[in-house]
Amino acid sequence: MIHRQPAYYSHFRCLGGSCPDTCCQDWDIVLDEKTIADYRVAPVSLSARLKASLTTDQDGDTCFRLDKHGRCTMLTEDGLCAIQKEWGKAHLCGHCAAYPRFIEEFGCLTESSLALSCPEAARLLLESPTFQIVEENNGQPDPPFPDIPPQLLTGLEISRKKVLDGMTQDGYTVWERMQGMLDLAYELQKAVDRQDFSALEEGNLSLRPLSPTGQGKAFAQSLCRFFSSLEPLRPSWPQSLDHCLQVLDGLTGEEYQGLCRQFEFQVPQWQRHLTNLASYLIFRHWHKTVNDDQLYGRAAFVSCSVILLYHLFLVQWAEHQSLSQADEIAVCSAFSREVEHMEENLDLAIDTCAALPPASIHFPQS
């Protein structure tokens, strides 16, 4: 059995009331029967509040009630959970205890990571010199789950390693590395479609300089429109996308390129941060191809997501002539919360990106 996780995973510590956001807002947290039974014997100091905080959703499941601001009614004024504060972490429900950690299991392989929607997880990712994976193997030769073709998982393992290795290859920009990922995934998708999983092991990542297209601004605007059209969890997300669209719309092509050059000069960490973000998304989503055979759609989703994040950073910097770490964290967390955590949004984004051939995905070129 192999277990993998990002190198920064073990450094995570919840910020509690010091967090710039809260994970106790907007989520519909469904409770399992074990947790519900546990709450029936809660301490007297908590029992009345717990009883008032539980409700039944439209599916008949028991979940925590949210107040008019979308915050869990078990959240205290100091930003802490009353259950953990007064009773202990052991009594949190499974979802609350695990977040922002998530685990993907493939039978022979388990991968853990930290959701980017958590500001502290985003900080750890952005501050990492590179995105590195640590691995442990207990020597148990467990096969993949029965519904996962072994050759498909093997091919995904090999191809993802090539892509992640390529994301740190010297001499190329982050956009050139991502173009290489797109080209590789586009070819490998043909092998997936014909169920020739052994061919997934043969493709190679080819990196090359990008040819200017002059379509970077227009493509970024189309991404703002698309992501803004998805069902929002918080109204601030489509508002920020619409604002980004308006700013870009007010720039000529020459002004846009000049702004990109200034931003990249003034914010030298931009490439490292975007490379880490791309690597996180690749690590998190690449192997989920086992669920629906959508390899290229996921590669295109990664590219489009990073292009979108670049432009949200760009507009933030343009308006304030600075881009703080807090600004970057807020943008990344909002994206993850609104897209990665919203299953229908994520599925629609992957399906939409799957329809874009590599040549139609235009990267910023300053």
Disulfide bonds with the S-S distance in Angstrom:
none
